[in-house]
Amino acid sequence: MKPLVFASLFILAVNIAITPAQSVEIEGIKFSETFKAEGKNLRLIGVGLLRYWGFKAYSGALYLEEGIPVDEVLLDRAKRIELEYFRTIKGEDFGPATDKSIIRNVDAQKYKRLRPQIDYHNSLYEDVQPGDRYSLTYVPDLGTELALNGEPKGIIEGAEFAQAVFSIWLGPDPINNSFKKQVLGL
């Protein structure tokens, strides 16, 4: 009987070891390893923790279309970023932070051209509580969807807008360099 129990436990351990994980966890928050957007298969690139003034602000995950290298993250490629919050934030506070971060990453002419799209995007924000999750999902030719807890809030058209809004975390002057490196898997 004992050899049978040992063999069963060994087979179970081998199956667990070779079964791919379905999610990745950081700071107690789980992110799926894959995401499907309009027929595009996105794979998890990395997860990270953003601290603001020493406090945990949110954990996040970055997804890219399968086969796309991370150095093409700001190009016209399908991508997604998910952010789960540790703190309460008023919806009206997201807009100024979004503006400030985009201004740091795009030239003045592009910012002026994108102003209507940025304003619309900022109008979609709602208050968040700890545990709420915002996501931005960009699919070429469709646009960038902002969703809160899986509920779509709106879609903003254009690859140029997607590049600008994703530059908040992934641009040359991101909101936090450590978070950028983490979500890029570096």
PyMOL commands that set and color helices and strands:
alter all, ss='L'
color gray80, all
select helices_A, chain A and resi 2-18+70-72+91-105+108-123+159-170+177-183
alter helices_A, ss='H'
color red, helices_A
select strands_A, chain A and resi 23-26+29-32+34-37+40-52+55-65+79-85+133-139+143-148+151-156
alter strands_A, ss='S'
color yellow, strands_A
deselect
rebuild
show_as cartoon
